[in-house]
């Protein structure tokens, strides 16, 4: 008994690592002033692209300083908002990947690595059936 009590059990927990999202610290050798998740990078790029494509509709109708503030502030605000966003208990990127996989998989599942398609129903060949009647059975 004394030997069993003197031995220590060593274990590790990784809950801290699972609580925090994957972040990108360097992009092609360049380190941004803050860390970004892949979801934030996608949202930032898409929002900047959408703003640049729609500038001609909303940009000239605002004072120049307000338009520049909106052009810089909206992508930053969206990027900051999506950092801790959760859908279905998962991060936005994982939820999107799950939905894309769901939509691209075959409806009936897979059998042998191929999409399952049930066999088409076929009608059996039919021929007329003649029944011989006796005189007693005729109406």
BALOBA-1460 file (C-alpha; in Angstrom, 3 decimals):
// residues 139
<rec num="1" residu="x" x="0.000" y="0.000" z="0.000"/>
<rec num="2" residu="x" x="2.757" y="2.434" z="0.839"/>
<rec num="3" residu="x" x="4.256" y="2.109" z="-2.661"/>
<rec num="4" residu="x" x="0.912" y="2.809" z="-4.396"/>
<rec num="5" residu="x" x="0.330" y="5.941" z="-2.350"/>
<rec num="6" residu="x" x="3.802" y="7.302" z="-3.045"/>
<rec num="7" residu="x" x="3.404" y="7.078" z="-6.855"/>
<rec num="8" residu="x" x="1.883" y="10.141" z="-8.404"/>
<rec num="9" residu="x" x="-0.537" y="10.102" z="-11.282"/>
<rec num="10" residu="x" x="0.405" y="12.606" z="-13.942"/>
<rec num="11" residu="x" x="-2.326" y="13.892" z="-16.215"/>
<rec num="12" residu="x" x="-2.924" y="16.898" z="-18.413"/>
<rec num="13" residu="x" x="-6.037" y="18.856" z="-19.220"/>
<rec num="14" residu="x" x="-6.471" y="20.832" z="-22.392"/>
<rec num="15" residu="x" x="-9.660" y="22.739" z="-21.641"/>
<rec num="16" residu="x" x="-7.875" y="26.095" z="-21.805"/>
<rec num="17" residu="x" x="-6.758" y="25.393" z="-25.383"/>
<rec num="18" residu="x" x="-10.261" y="24.381" z="-26.440"/>
<rec num="19" residu="x" x="-11.883" y="27.517" z="-25.052"/>
<rec num="20" residu="x" x="-9.922" y="29.894" z="-27.244"/>
<rec num="21" residu="x" x="-10.346" y="30.046" z="-31.029"/>
<rec num="22" residu="x" x="-7.589" y="29.362" z="-33.507"/>
<rec num="23" residu="x" x="-5.875" y="32.650" z="-34.320"/>
<rec num="24" residu="x" x="-3.487" y="33.715" z="-37.031"/>
<rec num="25" residu="x" x="-0.410" y="35.507" z="-35.747"/>
<rec num="26" residu="x" x="1.553" y="35.972" z="-38.998"/>
<rec num="27" residu="x" x="0.490" y="36.404" z="-42.598"/>
<rec num="28" residu="x" x="3.329" y="35.818" z="-45.091"/>
<rec num="29" residu="x" x="5.928" y="36.894" z="-42.534"/>
<rec num="30" residu="x" x="4.002" y="40.033" z="-41.587"/>
<rec num="31" residu="x" x="2.587" y="40.246" z="-38.086"/>
<rec num="32" residu="x" x="-0.616" y="42.259" z="-37.725"/>
<rec num="33" residu="x" x="-0.939" y="44.473" z="-34.635"/>
<rec num="34" residu="x" x="-3.606" y="42.071" z="-33.309"/>
<rec num="35" residu="x" x="-4.478" y="38.418" z="-33.792"/>
<rec num="36" residu="x" x="-7.272" y="37.420" z="-36.141"/>
<rec num="37" residu="x" x="-9.309" y="34.246" z="-36.509"/>
<rec num="38" residu="x" x="-9.885" y="32.862" z="-40.016"/>
<rec num="39" residu="x" x="-13.543" y="33.878" z="-39.728"/>
<rec num="40" residu="x" x="-12.545" y="37.463" z="-38.964"/>
<rec num="41" residu="x" x="-10.235" y="37.590" z="-41.972"/>
<rec num="42" residu="x" x="-13.013" y="36.340" z="-44.268"/>
<rec num="43" residu="x" x="-15.534" y="38.829" z="-42.836"/>
<rec num="44" residu="x" x="-13.029" y="41.690" z="-43.126"/>
<rec num="45" residu="x" x="-12.186" y="40.913" z="-46.755"/>
<rec num="46" residu="x" x="-15.815" y="40.367" z="-47.798"/>
<rec num="47" residu="x" x="-17.033" y="43.551" z="-46.092"/>
<rec num="48" residu="x" x="-14.272" y="45.647" z="-47.696"/>
<rec num="49" residu="x" x="-15.088" y="44.111" z="-51.087"/>
<rec num="50" residu="x" x="-18.818" y="44.798" z="-50.691"/>
<rec num="51" residu="x" x="-18.167" y="48.382" z="-49.588"/>
<rec num="52" residu="x" x="-15.823" y="49.059" z="-52.491"/>
<rec num="53" residu="x" x="-18.353" y="47.674" z="-54.985"/>
<rec num="54" residu="x" x="-21.276" y="49.660" z="-53.536"/>
<rec num="55" residu="x" x="-19.430" y="52.934" z="-52.827"/>
<rec num="56" residu="x" x="-20.970" y="54.693" z="-55.852"/>
<rec num="57" residu="x" x="-24.474" y="54.225" z="-54.407"/>
<rec num="58" residu="x" x="-23.909" y="55.474" z="-50.857"/>
<rec num="59" residu="x" x="-20.541" y="57.248" z="-50.749"/>
<rec num="60" residu="x" x="-21.377" y="60.445" z="-52.667"/>
<rec num="61" residu="x" x="-24.563" y="61.005" z="-50.639"/>
<rec num="62" residu="x" x="-22.689" y="61.465" z="-47.340"/>
<rec num="63" residu="x" x="-20.238" y="64.102" z="-46.163"/>
<rec num="64" residu="x" x="-16.718" y="62.988" z="-47.051"/>
<rec num="65" residu="x" x="-15.508" y="62.550" z="-43.462"/>
<rec num="66" residu="x" x="-18.603" y="60.518" z="-42.523"/>
<rec num="67" residu="x" x="-18.258" y="58.319" z="-45.615"/>
<rec num="68" residu="x" x="-14.614" y="57.563" z="-44.814"/>
<rec num="69" residu="x" x="-15.537" y="56.834" z="-41.193"/>
<rec num="70" residu="x" x="-18.253" y="54.417" z="-42.353"/>
<rec num="71" residu="x" x="-15.917" y="52.823" z="-44.915"/>
<rec num="72" residu="x" x="-13.308" y="52.134" z="-42.240"/>
<rec num="73" residu="x" x="-15.588" y="51.539" z="-39.266"/>
<rec num="74" residu="x" x="-18.120" y="49.045" z="-40.644"/>
<rec num="75" residu="x" x="-15.562" y="46.352" z="-41.623"/>
<rec num="76" residu="x" x="-13.776" y="46.789" z="-38.275"/>
<rec num="77" residu="x" x="-17.046" y="46.575" z="-36.352"/>
<rec num="78" residu="x" x="-18.173" y="43.461" z="-38.260"/>
<rec num="79" residu="x" x="-14.770" y="41.830" z="-37.728"/>
<rec num="80" residu="x" x="-14.858" y="42.549" z="-34.004"/>
<rec num="81" residu="x" x="-18.464" y="41.311" z="-33.716"/>
<rec num="82" residu="x" x="-17.791" y="37.965" z="-35.382"/>
<rec num="83" residu="x" x="-14.876" y="37.143" z="-33.042"/>
<rec num="84" residu="x" x="-17.027" y="35.495" z="-30.379"/>
<rec num="85" residu="x" x="-20.073" y="34.719" z="-32.520"/>
<rec num="86" residu="x" x="-21.621" y="31.289" z="-31.955"/>
<rec num="87" residu="x" x="-24.146" y="29.489" z="-34.115"/>
<rec num="88" residu="x" x="-25.519" y="26.134" z="-33.015"/>
<rec num="89" residu="x" x="-22.913" y="26.149" z="-30.234"/>
<rec num="90" residu="x" x="-20.024" y="26.225" z="-32.720"/>
<rec num="91" residu="x" x="-17.901" y="28.949" z="-34.243"/>
<rec num="92" residu="x" x="-19.166" y="30.633" z="-37.390"/>
<rec num="93" residu="x" x="-16.525" y="28.951" z="-39.571"/>
<rec num="94" residu="x" x="-17.338" y="25.456" z="-38.300"/>
<rec num="95" residu="x" x="-21.070" y="26.022" z="-38.662"/>
<rec num="96" residu="x" x="-20.590" y="27.222" z="-42.249"/>
<rec num="97" residu="x" x="-18.396" y="24.221" z="-43.065"/>
<rec num="98" residu="x" x="-21.000" y="21.894" z="-41.566"/>
<rec num="99" residu="x" x="-23.807" y="23.397" z="-43.642"/>
<rec num="100" residu="x" x="-21.713" y="23.240" z="-46.822"/>
<rec num="101" residu="x" x="-20.966" y="19.572" z="-46.208"/>
<rec num="102" residu="x" x="-24.637" y="18.927" z="-45.502"/>
<rec num="103" residu="x" x="-25.736" y="20.571" z="-48.760"/>
<rec num="104" residu="x" x="-23.125" y="18.798" z="-50.916"/>
<rec num="105" residu="x" x="-23.590" y="15.258" z="-49.613"/>
<rec num="106" residu="x" x="-25.852" y="12.832" z="-51.472"/>
<rec num="107" residu="x" x="-29.389" y="12.825" z="-50.114"/>
<rec num="108" residu="x" x="-29.554" y="9.048" z="-49.679"/>
<rec num="109" residu="x" x="-26.069" y="8.706" z="-48.165"/>
<rec num="110" residu="x" x="-23.125" y="6.753" z="-49.551"/>
<rec num="111" residu="x" x="-22.708" y="3.089" z="-50.348"/>
<rec num="112" residu="x" x="-19.265" y="1.874" z="-51.395"/>
<rec num="113" residu="x" x="-17.993" y="5.445" z="-51.775"/>
<rec num="114" residu="x" x="-20.718" y="6.442" z="-54.251"/>
<rec num="115" residu="x" x="-23.978" y="8.234" z="-53.749"/>
<rec num="116" residu="x" x="-26.841" y="5.811" z="-53.067"/>
<rec num="117" residu="x" x="-29.670" y="5.791" z="-55.561"/>
<rec num="118" residu="x" x="-32.498" y="3.353" z="-55.067"/>
<rec num="119" residu="x" x="-33.338" y="1.196" z="-58.058"/>
<rec num="120" residu="x" x="-36.172" y="2.429" z="-60.230"/>
<rec num="121" residu="x" x="-39.365" y="0.489" z="-59.849"/>
<rec num="122" residu="x" x="-39.995" y="-1.754" z="-62.852"/>
<rec num="123" residu="x" x="-43.286" y="-3.138" z="-63.937"/>
<rec num="124" residu="x" x="-43.344" y="-6.857" z="-64.464"/>
<rec num="125" residu="x" x="-44.298" y="-7.934" z="-67.974"/>
<rec num="126" residu="x" x="-47.970" y="-8.736" z="-68.074"/>
<rec num="127" residu="x" x="-50.001" y="-10.843" z="-70.431"/>
<rec num="128" residu="x" x="-53.744" y="-11.275" z="-70.612"/>
<rec num="129" residu="x" x="-55.067" y="-14.078" z="-68.448"/>
<rec num="130" residu="x" x="-57.912" y="-16.179" z="-69.860"/>
<rec num="131" residu="x" x="-60.098" y="-18.085" z="-67.470"/>
<rec num="132" residu="x" x="-62.094" y="-20.978" z="-68.764"/>
<rec num="133" residu="x" x="-65.640" y="-21.014" z="-67.482"/>
<rec num="134" residu="x" x="-67.995" y="-23.904" z="-67.531"/>
<rec num="135" residu="x" x="-71.620" y="-23.523" z="-68.468"/>
<rec num="136" residu="x" x="-72.671" y="-23.629" z="-64.834"/>
<rec num="137" residu="x" x="-70.514" y="-20.624" z="-63.909"/>
<rec num="138" residu="x" x="-71.644" y="-18.340" z="-66.689"/>
<rec num="139" residu="x" x="-74.054" y="-15.586" z="-65.700"/>
